[in-house]
């Protein structure tokens, strides 16, 4: 009977019944809520912002908005405030990201050492990270206040300055304060992530380096730092994205001032909506910033991949 079935199945024109593979819908059903959530909070707002960027939408006349095509994008290239804000964004991201890295790397190296009370210090180091950015801005604003700030009080008592100084009224000192506040708030994320990367490095590598006569600096320069480089680059990518659209600290501390000294693209877009109730032009600025960040992220990813190949 088997031979007959095999012979008939080999003959042309005889169809062999095959069972179709059964599709398991359970994994798709489990993933569906997360997909719908992403579509509702990420994809749809992005598409809506792209649509708004081609209109002259305003919160006061939202129902009577009209399509103006690419006029908002053309306007952006001749906007002097935007040009200054773009340079301000580059300065803000580069200085703050570098400061957070320089502060957090020694702290991560210290927390990787075995000492008494290390667990308590590791837990305490996270406190600035969990504090709300609004609270951080208000805290630093009170600290540097020109009338009763504790920074002024300490400097006067130490005879560094003779009278209270309105630090936030100067373009240079206000930027330094912004960098200090953002660095204090963000360095724990850098430090904890670098600490996790340090703990993933095998101790055998350090033992072999010691046997070869490598000192502490040589072990850091030729062993620790290269192995940390992919993590450092990933952290810089994340901080670049987060700092580029950061608004709360700058807005609450200086409102972008004095003048336009501390403007960033994200803050400029936010203030156009906050003060002038515009929607179309700020949406175009947000889309342009997103495109720049997408290009920068692709470059970062390639550099990270190359750093892994070198290892």
C-alpha positions in Angstrom: 0.0 0.0 0.0 2.9 2.3 0.8 4.5 1.6 -2.6 1.2 2.3 -4.3 0.9 5.7 -2.5 4.5 6.6 -3.3 4.0 5.6 -7.0 0.8 7.6 -7.2 2.4 10.6 -5.5 5.2 10.6 -8.0 2.9 10.6 -11.0 2.3 14.0 -12.6 -1.1 15.6 -12.0 -1.7 13.8 -8.8 -2.0 16.3 -5.9 -0.6 15.4 -2.6 -2.5 16.8 0.4 -0.2 18.7 2.7 -1.2 20.1 6.1 -0.7 23.8 6.3 1.4 25.0 9.2 -0.7 26.3 12.1 -0.2 29.9 12.9 0.2 30.5 16.7 -1.6 33.8 17.4 -0.7 33.9 21.1 2.7 35.7 20.7 1.1 38.3 18.5 -1.7 38.9 21.1 0.8 39.2 23.9 2.9 41.8 21.9 -0.2 43.7 20.6 -0.7 45.9 23.7 2.9 47.1 23.7 2.7 47.8 19.9 -0.5 49.7 20.3 1.1 51.7 23.1 4.1 52.6 21.0 1.9 53.6 18.1 -0.2 55.8 20.3 2.5 57.6 22.2 5.3 57.7 19.6 4.4 57.1 16.0 1.1 59.0 15.9 2.4 62.1 17.6 5.4 62.1 15.2 3.1 61.8 12.2 0.8 64.5 13.6 3.8 66.8 14.2 4.9 66.3 10.5 1.4 67.2 9.4 1.4 70.3 11.7 4.8 71.4 10.4 3.3 72.1 6.9 0.5 74.4 8.3 0.3 77.8 10.0 -1.5 76.2 13.0 -1.9 78.3 16.1 -3.7 77.5 19.3 -5.9 80.5 18.9 -7.1 79.6 15.4 -6.5 75.8 15.3 -9.8 75.2 13.4 -8.9 77.7 10.6 -5.3 76.4 9.9 -4.2 76.3 6.3 -1.6 74.2 4.5 1.5 76.3 3.6 3.7 73.4 2.4 7.4 73.8 3.2 7.2 77.4 4.1 8.0 76.8 7.7 11.2 74.8 6.8 12.3 77.6 4.4 11.7 80.2 7.2 13.9 78.2 9.5 17.0 78.7 7.3 16.7 82.4 7.6 15.8 82.5 11.3 18.7 84.2 13.2 17.4 83.1 16.6 17.3 79.5 15.4 20.9 79.7 14.1 22.0 80.9 17.6 19.9 78.2 19.2 21.5 75.6 17.0 25.0 76.7 18.2 23.7 76.8 21.7 22.4 73.2 21.4 25.8 72.0 20.2 27.5 73.8 23.1 25.0 72.6 25.6 25.2 68.9 24.5 29.0 68.8 24.1 29.9 70.5 27.4 27.3 68.8 29.6 27.9 65.3 28.2 31.7 65.7 28.5 31.3 67.1 32.1 29.1 64.2 33.1 31.6 61.7 31.7 34.6 63.3 33.4 32.8 63.3 36.7 31.3 59.9 36.6 34.3 57.9 35.4 36.4 58.5 38.5 33.3 57.8 40.7 32.7 54.5 38.9 36.3 53.5 39.3 36.1 54.3 43.0 32.8 52.4 43.5 34.4 49.4 41.8 36.9 49.2 44.7 36.0 47.0 47.6 35.7 49.2 50.8 33.5 49.3 53.8 30.1 50.8 53.3 30.3 50.5 49.5 26.7 49.4 49.1 25.5 52.4 51.0 27.6 54.8 48.8 26.3 53.1 45.7 22.7 53.6 46.8 23.3 57.2 47.8 25.0 58.1 44.5 21.6 57.6 42.7 19.8 60.3 44.6 20.5 63.2 42.2 19.3 61.0 39.3 15.9 60.2 40.8 15.2 63.9 41.8 12.7 65.6 39.4 14.4 68.0 37.0 11.9 70.7 38.1 13.1 70.2 41.7 16.7 70.3 40.6 16.2 73.6 38.7 14.3 75.2 41.6 17.0 74.0 44.1 19.8 75.5 42.0 17.9 78.7 41.4 17.6 79.2 45.2 21.3 78.4 45.7 22.5 81.0 43.2 19.9 83.6 43.9 21.3 87.1 43.7 19.6 88.2 47.0 19.7 85.3 49.4 21.5 82.5 47.6 23.8 80.3 49.7 26.6 80.4 47.0 26.8 84.2 47.4 26.7 83.9 51.1 29.6 81.4 51.2 31.7 83.5 48.7 31.1 86.7 50.7 32.2 85.0 53.9 35.3 83.7 52.2 36.0 87.2 50.9 36.0 85.9 47.3 33.4 88.5 46.4 32.6 91.7 48.2 28.8 91.8 47.4 26.1 89.4 46.2 26.2 88.7 42.5 23.2 88.0 40.2 24.8 85.0 38.6 21.9 84.2 36.3 22.0 87.7 34.8 25.3 87.0 33.1 25.6 84.9 30.0 28.7 83.1 31.0 28.0 82.4 34.7 24.4 81.4 33.9 25.6 78.8 31.4 28.1 77.5 33.9 25.3 77.2 36.5 23.2 75.3 34.0 26.0 72.9 33.2 26.7 72.4 36.9 23.0 71.7 37.6 22.6 69.3 34.7 25.9 67.5 35.5 24.9 67.0 39.1 21.5 65.7 38.0 22.8 63.3 35.3 26.1 62.0 36.4 24.7 59.0 38.5 23.3 57.4 35.3 26.8 57.6 33.8 28.5 56.3 36.9 26.1 53.3 37.5 26.3 52.2 33.9 30.1 52.5 33.8 30.3 50.6 37.1 28.2 47.8 35.6 30.6 47.7 32.6 33.7 47.7 35.0 32.3 44.7 36.9 31.9 42.8 33.6 35.7 43.0 33.0 37.3 39.7 34.1 39.8 40.0 37.0 42.2 37.6 35.1 43.0 40.4 32.7 44.1 42.7 35.5 46.1 39.9 37.1 47.9 39.1 33.8 48.7 42.8 33.4 50.1 43.0 36.9 52.3 40.0 36.2 53.6 41.7 33.1 54.6 44.7 35.2 51.9 47.1 34.2 51.2 49.9 36.7 47.8 51.3 37.7 47.8 54.0 35.0 49.0 51.5 32.3 46.2 49.1 33.3 43.7 51.9 33.0 45.0 53.3 29.7 45.5 50.0 27.8 43.0 47.7 29.5 40.1 49.4 31.3 39.5 52.3 28.9 39.4 50.3 25.7 37.0 47.8 27.2 34.8 50.6 28.5 34.8 52.5 25.1 31.7 50.8 23.7 29.8 51.6 26.9 31.1 55.2 26.9 30.0 55.7 23.3 26.6 54.3 24.0 26.2 56.6 27.0 27.3 59.6 24.9 24.7 58.7 22.3 21.9 58.5 24.9 22.9 61.7 26.5 23.2 63.5 23.2 19.6 62.6 22.4 18.3 63.4 25.9 20.2 66.7 26.2 19.2 67.8 22.7 15.5 67.9 23.6 16.0 68.9 27.3 13.9 71.9 28.2 13.0 71.8 31.8 16.3 72.7 33.5 17.1 75.6 31.1 13.5 77.0 31.1 13.1 76.9 34.9 16.5 78.2 35.7 17.1 81.0 33.1 14.2 80.9 30.7 16.9 80.8 28.0 18.3 84.1 29.1 19.8 86.5 29.6 18.4 87.4 26.2 19.0 84.4 23.8 22.3 83.4 25.4 21.2 79.9 26.6 18.7 79.1 23.9 18.6 75.6 22.4 16.5 74.4 19.5 14.2 72.5 21.8 13.8 75.4 24.1 13.2 77.8 21.2 10.5 75.5 19.8 8.9 75.2 23.3 8.9 78.9 23.9 7.2 79.6 20.6 4.3 77.5 21.7 4.4 78.6 25.3 4.6 82.3 24.7 3.1 82.8 21.2 0.8 79.7 21.0 2.4 78.7 17.6 2.2 75.1 16.5 3.2 74.9 12.9 6.7 76.5 13.0 7.7 74.8 16.3 6.7 71.5 14.8 8.9 72.1 11.8 11.8 72.9 14.2 11.1 69.7 16.1 11.2 67.6 12.9 14.4 69.2 11.8 16.0 68.5 15.2 14.8 64.9 15.0 16.4 64.4 11.6 19.7 65.8 12.8 19.6 63.5 15.8 18.8 60.6 13.6 21.9 61.3 11.5 24.0 61.8 14.6 22.7 58.5 16.0 23.6 56.6 12.9 27.2 58.0 13.1 27.4 57.0 16.7 26.2 53.5 16.0 28.9 53.0 13.3 31.6 54.3 15.7 30.4 51.9 18.4 30.4 49.0 16.0 34.0 49.8 14.9 35.1 50.1 18.5 33.8 46.6 19.1 35.7 45.3 16.0 38.9 46.9 17.3 38.4 44.9 20.6 
